[in-house]
Amino acid sequence: TASLFPHSPALDEEDRFCIATAAPDGAARLTVTWPVINSARRVMVLVSGADKAGIVAEVFEGFRLPKAVPAQGIAPVKGQLLWLLDEAAAAELSPVARG
């Protein structure tokens, strides 16, 4: 989600619009913060591929742990949230979560 990685100090930022962070491989990144994402009128998350199926299931059906699963921290205050998943990314979701 953006470049908000699990357990990153960027997840604690509440005052800045963007922040420098590091990817798990150590690569330097800039990311917008949760407050920016959550103040948007529309947030769209596009996920594709079987390699994302486990984390998609964790986002929707796992314990709520946004610091470990940053996509769980997406919650627009006054906006709309739309998830677009291909079949491979949705493969591990339960029938209930699939709707």
C-alpha positions as CSV (number, residue, x, y, z in Angstrom):
1,T,0.0,0.0,0.0
2,A,1.8,3.1,-1.3
3,S,5.2,2.4,0.3
4,L,3.8,1.7,3.7
5,F,5.6,-1.4,4.8
6,P,4.9,-3.6,7.8
7,H,6.2,-2.1,11.1
8,S,7.7,0.9,9.4
9,P,8.1,4.2,11.3
10,A,6.1,5.8,8.5
11,L,3.0,4.1,9.9
12,D,3.2,6.3,13.0
13,E,3.4,9.6,11.0
14,E,0.3,11.8,11.5
15,D,1.5,15.3,10.6
16,R,3.4,15.0,7.3
17,F,1.9,14.3,3.9
18,C,4.8,12.2,2.8
19,I,7.8,10.6,4.4
20,A,11.1,8.9,3.4
21,T,11.0,5.2,4.2
22,A,12.9,2.0,3.2
23,A,11.5,-1.0,1.5
24,P,12.2,-4.4,3.0
25,D,15.1,-4.8,0.6
26,G,16.6,-1.6,1.9
27,A,15.7,0.5,-1.2
28,A,14.9,4.2,-0.3
29,R,11.3,5.2,-1.0
30,L,9.0,8.1,-0.5
31,T,5.4,7.4,0.6
32,V,2.3,9.3,1.3
33,T,1.0,8.7,4.8
34,W,-2.2,7.1,6.0
35,P,-3.7,10.5,6.8
36,V,-3.3,11.5,3.1
37,I,-4.8,8.3,1.8
38,N,-7.7,8.4,4.3
39,S,-8.6,12.0,3.5
40,A,-9.1,11.2,-0.2
41,R,-12.6,11.2,-1.7
42,R,-11.9,8.0,-3.5
43,V,-9.3,5.4,-2.8
44,M,-8.9,2.5,-5.3
45,V,-6.7,-0.5,-4.5
46,L,-5.7,-2.6,-7.5
47,V,-4.3,-6.1,-6.7
48,S,-3.3,-8.7,-9.3
49,G,-1.6,-12.0,-9.2
50,A,-1.5,-15.2,-7.2
51,D,1.5,-14.0,-5.2
52,K,-0.8,-11.4,-3.5
53,A,-3.6,-13.9,-2.6
54,G,-2.3,-14.6,0.9
55,I,-2.0,-10.9,1.9
56,V,-5.4,-10.1,0.4
57,A,-7.0,-12.8,2.5
58,E,-5.1,-11.4,5.5
59,V,-6.4,-7.9,4.8
60,F,-10.0,-8.9,4.6
61,E,-10.2,-11.9,6.9
62,G,-7.2,-11.8,9.2
63,F,-6.9,-10.2,12.6
64,R,-7.0,-6.4,12.4
65,L,-3.3,-5.5,12.8
66,P,-2.7,-2.4,10.6
67,K,1.0,-2.0,11.7
68,A,1.6,-5.6,10.4
69,V,-0.8,-5.3,7.4
70,P,-0.7,-1.7,6.3
71,A,-3.6,-2.1,3.8
72,Q,-5.9,-2.6,6.8
73,G,-5.1,1.0,7.7
74,I,-6.9,2.3,4.6
75,A,-10.2,3.7,5.9
76,P,-11.3,6.9,4.1
77,V,-12.9,9.3,6.6
78,K,-15.5,10.7,4.2
79,G,-14.6,8.9,1.0
80,Q,-15.2,5.7,-0.9
81,L,-12.9,2.7,-0.9
82,L,-12.9,0.3,-3.9
83,W,-10.8,-2.9,-4.1
84,L,-10.2,-4.3,-7.6
85,L,-8.9,-7.9,-7.5
86,D,-8.3,-10.3,-10.3
87,E,-9.3,-14.0,-9.7
88,A,-5.8,-15.0,-8.8
89,A,-5.5,-12.3,-6.1
90,A,-8.9,-13.2,-4.7
91,A,-8.2,-17.0,-4.7
92,E,-7.7,-17.4,-1.0
93,L,-10.8,-15.4,0.1
94,S,-13.7,-17.2,1.6
95,P,-17.0,-17.3,-0.3
96,V,-18.4,-14.8,2.3
97,A,-15.6,-12.3,1.6
98,R,-16.0,-12.7,-2.1
99,G,-19.6,-11.5,-1.7
